[in-house]
Amino acid sequence: MALADWINADESAKDMLSRVLLERPLLLLPPLHRVPLRVGNVVEIVGPSPSAKTEVLIQAAISSILPKEWGGVHYGGLERLVIYIDLDCRFDVHRIAQSLKHRISEIQESTFLNEELFQACMRRFSYIRCYNSYELLAVLKTLQTRLQKETELNGLAAHLLMIDSIGAFYWVDRASKSLPLDGNNRKTLSLQSVAQTVVNEIRQLIQGQPMLVLVTKATIMGMGPLASNMKRTGTKWIPQDNSKENLNRRLEQYVYQEYMPSVWQLFVTHRIFLTTSDSKLGDVPVHVSQWLIPPLQVSDRFVVRDAGISIVT
């Protein structure tokens, strides 16, 4: 019986081909273009505020919800569903609508907006707002059913799961070391238990419906080696070596400090750090990206405009 089970195929050739084609590397826009990302990857976009983290999510979402072709015009999109979970509660849906309109107009090379195309794209974008970890866990536990309904309604599978500001409830959960859940004293909500449950739910979700997971995370100020290398002068904190080059190097070491529980850190497969430089291109600030996982020696400079993100050479 065991031998027969071993001989029997787990999947047909058709299923295997569909899986391989689905799991091929994704062609993402800057600054995520340096690394071949696949469904099942968990990409953490980390940086101070503001550093265009949410904007990167928006542009990736637009590339997913746009069709490959519409009315004889090539848009180069994936025509797939996007689930956007907002934990920071500052996301403006009008921003993605504005960027989508600009992207469509730029591709069409016309100021005329195809309203039918715009509405079709926006229907593929599902926005969810959570105000605490209880709501986040509830959303993740019911997301599989929600995705099945969305797929049946639109005839399309989800492609991206986005979580904006994964550390938004960090301090609240850290302080809540023994809060009872639903009056059951045997179960408690803590930072570690929340992180473990989030990881378990996302892992189960992407196993059932393969997606690329993009997560933003803000850096926490006051952590890392920089604080110990500063000396107090009057009411100001001044670095011992205040040369711009040295300060930038030490600042990079400082902002990379991790604060999420280890179970989350081990779950992340890729990490990219974003920051805003002092330079501008016209009146637009220039941002800098650096891959931490995998570590790449090259960094990219990019700008964000209404029509999208572009690399600065």
C-alpha positions as CSV (number, residue, x, y, z in Angstrom):
1,M,0.0,0.0,0.0
2,A,2.8,2.4,0.9
3,L,4.6,1.5,-2.4
4,A,1.4,2.1,-4.4
5,D,1.0,5.5,-2.7
6,W,4.6,6.4,-3.5
7,I,4.1,5.4,-7.2
8,N,0.8,7.3,-7.6
9,A,1.4,10.9,-8.9
10,D,0.6,13.7,-6.5
11,E,-0.5,15.9,-9.4
12,S,-1.2,15.7,-13.1
13,A,1.1,17.1,-15.8
14,K,-1.5,19.9,-16.4
15,D,-1.5,20.8,-12.7
16,M,2.3,20.7,-12.5
17,L,2.5,23.0,-15.6
18,S,0.0,25.4,-14.1
19,R,1.9,25.5,-10.8
20,V,5.2,26.1,-12.4
21,L,3.9,28.9,-14.6
22,L,2.2,30.4,-11.6
23,E,5.3,30.3,-9.5
24,R,7.6,31.9,-12.1
25,P,9.5,35.0,-11.0
26,L,7.3,38.1,-11.0
27,L,8.3,41.2,-13.0
28,L,7.9,44.0,-10.5
29,L,8.6,47.7,-10.9
30,P,11.4,49.6,-9.1
31,P,12.6,49.4,-6.4
32,L,11.6,45.7,-6.2
33,H,13.0,44.8,-9.6
34,R,16.5,43.7,-8.4
35,V,15.5,40.4,-6.9
36,P,13.4,37.6,-8.6
37,L,10.4,37.4,-6.4
38,R,7.9,34.5,-6.5
39,V,4.5,33.7,-5.0
40,G,5.0,32.5,-1.5
41,N,7.8,35.0,-0.8
42,V,7.3,37.4,2.1
43,V,8.9,40.8,1.3
44,E,9.4,43.3,4.1
45,I,9.7,46.9,3.0
46,V,11.3,48.8,5.9
47,G,12.2,52.4,6.5
48,P,11.5,55.6,8.3
49,S,8.5,57.8,7.6
50,P,8.2,59.1,5.0
51,S,10.3,57.0,2.7
52,A,7.7,56.0,0.0
53,K,6.9,52.6,1.5
54,T,3.2,52.9,0.9
55,E,3.8,54.3,-2.5
56,V,5.8,51.2,-3.5
57,L,2.7,49.1,-2.4
58,I,0.4,51.3,-4.5
59,Q,2.5,51.0,-7.7
60,A,2.8,47.2,-7.3
61,A,-0.9,47.0,-6.7
62,I,-1.6,49.0,-9.9
63,S,0.6,46.7,-11.9
64,S,-1.4,43.8,-10.6
65,I,-4.9,45.1,-11.2
66,L,-4.3,46.5,-14.6
67,P,-5.1,44.2,-17.5
68,K,-2.5,42.9,-19.9
69,E,-4.5,44.3,-22.8
70,W,-7.7,46.3,-23.1
71,G,-9.3,47.5,-26.3
72,G,-6.2,46.8,-28.3
73,V,-4.0,48.8,-26.0
74,H,-1.2,47.0,-24.1
75,Y,-1.1,47.9,-20.4
76,G,1.3,45.1,-19.3
77,G,-0.7,44.4,-16.1
78,L,-1.5,41.0,-14.5
79,E,-5.3,41.5,-14.2
80,R,-5.3,39.9,-10.7
81,L,-6.8,40.6,-7.4
82,V,-5.0,42.6,-4.6
83,I,-5.8,42.4,-0.9
84,Y,-4.6,45.5,1.0
85,I,-4.7,45.4,4.8
86,D,-4.1,48.8,6.3
87,L,-2.9,48.7,9.9
88,D,-1.7,52.3,10.0
89,C,-5.2,53.6,9.1
90,R,-3.8,56.5,7.1
91,F,-4.2,55.0,3.6
92,D,-6.1,57.2,1.1
93,V,-7.9,55.2,-1.5
94,H,-8.1,58.4,-3.6
95,R,-4.3,58.1,-3.9
96,I,-4.4,54.8,-5.7
97,A,-7.3,55.9,-7.8
98,Q,-5.3,59.0,-8.9
99,S,-2.2,57.0,-9.6
100,L,-4.2,54.4,-11.6
101,K,-5.8,57.2,-13.7
102,H,-2.4,58.7,-14.4
103,R,-0.9,55.3,-15.4
104,I,-3.9,54.6,-17.7
105,S,-3.6,58.0,-19.3
106,E,0.1,57.7,-19.8
107,I,-0.2,54.3,-21.5
108,Q,-3.0,55.5,-23.7
109,E,-1.1,58.7,-24.5
110,S,-4.4,60.6,-24.0
111,T,-6.1,62.7,-21.4
112,F,-9.3,60.7,-22.0
113,L,-10.0,58.2,-19.2
114,N,-11.6,54.9,-20.1
115,E,-14.1,54.8,-17.2
116,E,-15.0,51.2,-17.8
117,L,-11.3,50.1,-17.6
118,F,-10.8,52.2,-14.5
119,Q,-13.8,50.7,-12.7
120,A,-12.8,47.1,-13.7
121,C,-9.3,47.7,-12.2
122,M,-10.6,49.2,-9.0
123,R,-12.9,46.2,-8.5
124,R,-9.8,44.0,-8.3
125,F,-8.4,46.1,-5.4
126,S,-9.8,45.0,-2.0
127,Y,-9.1,47.4,0.9
128,I,-9.4,46.3,4.6
129,R,-8.7,48.6,7.6
130,C,-7.8,47.1,11.0
131,Y,-7.6,49.2,14.2
132,N,-6.0,46.6,16.5
133,S,-4.6,43.1,16.5
134,Y,-7.9,41.5,17.3
135,E,-9.3,42.8,14.0
136,L,-6.2,41.8,12.1
137,L,-6.4,38.2,13.4
138,A,-10.1,38.1,12.6
139,V,-9.4,39.3,9.0
140,L,-6.7,36.8,8.4
141,K,-8.8,33.9,9.7
142,T,-11.6,34.7,7.4
143,L,-9.6,35.9,4.4
144,Q,-9.5,32.4,2.7
145,T,-13.3,32.4,2.5
146,R,-13.3,36.0,1.3
147,L,-10.8,35.3,-1.4
148,Q,-12.8,32.3,-2.7
149,K,-15.9,34.6,-3.0
150,E,-13.8,37.3,-4.7
151,T,-12.4,34.7,-7.1
152,E,-15.9,33.4,-7.9
153,L,-17.2,36.9,-8.4
154,N,-14.4,38.1,-10.7
155,G,-13.2,34.9,-12.1
156,L,-9.7,35.8,-11.1
157,A,-7.3,34.7,-8.4
158,A,-5.5,36.9,-5.9
159,H,-2.0,37.8,-6.7
160,L,-0.8,40.2,-3.9
161,L,-1.4,40.3,-0.2
162,M,-0.3,43.6,1.2
163,I,0.0,44.6,4.9
164,D,0.8,48.2,5.5
165,S,2.7,48.9,8.7
166,I,3.0,45.4,10.3
167,G,4.4,47.0,13.5
168,A,1.5,49.4,14.0
169,F,0.3,47.6,17.1
170,Y,3.7,46.7,18.4
171,W,3.7,48.9,21.5
172,V,0.1,48.0,22.4
173,D,0.7,44.3,22.1
174,R,3.9,44.5,23.9
175,A,2.2,46.1,26.9
176,S,-0.7,43.6,26.7
177,K,1.1,40.6,28.2
178,S,-1.9,38.9,29.7
179,L,-5.1,40.2,28.3
180,P,-7.9,37.5,28.3
181,L,-9.5,36.7,25.0
182,D,-13.3,36.4,25.0
183,G,-13.4,35.8,28.7
184,N,-11.3,32.6,28.4
185,N,-8.5,32.9,30.9
186,R,-6.6,30.1,29.4
187,K,-5.9,32.1,26.2
188,T,-4.0,35.4,26.3
189,L,-3.0,38.0,23.8
190,S,0.6,38.9,23.8
191,L,3.2,40.3,21.3
192,Q,4.6,36.8,20.7
193,S,1.2,35.1,20.4
194,V,-0.1,37.7,18.0
195,A,3.0,37.4,15.8
196,Q,2.8,33.6,15.9
197,T,-0.8,33.6,14.9
198,V,-0.3,36.1,12.1
199,V,2.5,34.0,10.7
200,N,0.5,30.8,10.9
201,E,-2.6,32.4,9.2
202,I,-0.6,33.9,6.4
203,R,1.4,30.7,5.8
204,Q,-1.8,28.7,5.6
205,L,-3.4,31.3,3.4
206,I,-0.6,31.4,0.8
207,Q,-0.4,27.6,0.8
208,G,-4.1,27.4,-0.2
209,Q,-3.9,30.3,-2.6
210,P,-0.3,31.2,-3.7
211,M,0.3,34.9,-3.4
212,L,3.3,37.3,-3.0
213,V,3.2,39.0,0.4
214,L,4.4,42.6,0.5
215,V,4.6,44.1,4.0
216,T,5.8,47.6,5.1
217,K,7.4,48.2,8.5
218,A,8.4,51.5,10.1
219,T,11.7,51.8,11.9
220,I,11.6,52.6,15.6
221,M,13.7,55.6,16.7
222,G,15.9,55.4,19.7
223,M,17.2,51.9,19.1
224,G,20.6,50.6,18.0
225,P,24.2,51.6,18.2
226,L,23.7,55.2,17.3
227,A,22.1,56.1,20.6
228,S,25.1,54.8,22.5
229,N,27.5,56.7,20.3
230,M,26.0,60.1,20.9
231,K,27.1,62.5,23.6
232,R,24.9,65.0,25.4
233,T,25.8,68.7,24.8
234,G,23.3,71.1,26.5
235,T,19.9,70.2,25.3
236,K,21.0,68.7,22.0
237,W,22.3,65.3,21.0
238,I,25.3,65.7,18.7
239,P,27.2,62.9,17.1
240,Q,30.9,62.6,18.0
241,D,31.9,62.6,14.3
242,N,29.3,64.8,12.5
243,S,30.7,64.4,9.0
244,K,27.9,63.7,6.6
245,E,29.5,60.4,5.3
246,N,30.1,59.0,8.8
247,L,26.6,60.1,10.0
248,N,24.9,58.4,7.1
249,R,26.8,55.2,7.6
250,R,26.0,55.1,11.4
251,L,22.4,56.1,10.7
252,E,22.1,53.1,8.3
253,Q,23.3,50.8,11.1
254,Y,21.0,52.4,13.5
255,V,17.7,52.2,11.5
256,Y,18.3,48.5,10.6
257,Q,17.7,47.4,14.2
258,E,14.9,44.8,14.5
259,Y,12.1,44.9,16.9
260,M,9.5,42.4,15.7
261,P,9.4,38.9,17.4
262,S,11.8,36.3,16.0
263,V,8.9,34.2,14.7
264,W,8.1,37.1,12.3
265,Q,11.7,37.7,11.4
266,L,12.2,34.0,10.4
267,F,9.0,34.2,8.3
268,V,10.3,37.1,6.2
269,T,12.1,35.8,3.1
270,H,13.2,39.2,1.6
271,R,13.8,42.6,3.1
272,I,14.5,46.0,1.4
273,F,15.3,49.2,3.2
274,L,14.0,52.6,1.9
275,T,15.0,56.1,3.0
276,T,14.8,59.6,1.6
277,S,17.9,61.4,0.6
278,D,18.6,65.1,0.9
279,S,18.6,65.6,-2.9
280,K,15.7,66.3,-5.2
281,L,14.9,65.9,-8.8
282,G,13.2,69.2,-9.6
283,D,10.7,69.5,-6.7
284,V,10.5,65.7,-6.2
285,P,12.4,64.1,-3.3
286,V,14.8,61.3,-4.2
287,H,14.5,58.0,-2.3
288,V,17.2,55.4,-1.9
289,S,16.6,51.6,-1.7
290,Q,19.0,48.9,-0.4
291,W,18.3,45.2,-0.3
292,L,19.1,43.6,3.1
293,I,17.8,40.1,2.4
294,P,19.4,39.0,0.1
295,P,22.2,41.5,0.8
296,L,23.1,43.4,-2.4
297,Q,26.0,45.8,-2.8
298,V,24.1,48.0,-5.3
299,S,21.5,50.6,-4.2
300,D,18.9,52.4,-6.3
301,R,17.8,56.0,-6.3
302,F,14.2,56.6,-7.4
303,V,11.5,59.2,-7.5
304,V,7.7,58.9,-7.0
305,R,5.4,60.8,-9.4
306,D,1.7,60.5,-10.1
307,A,2.4,58.3,-13.1
308,G,4.6,55.9,-11.0
309,I,8.1,55.2,-9.8
310,S,11.2,55.7,-11.9
311,I,14.9,55.1,-11.3
312,V,17.2,58.1,-11.1
313,T,20.5,57.4,-12.9
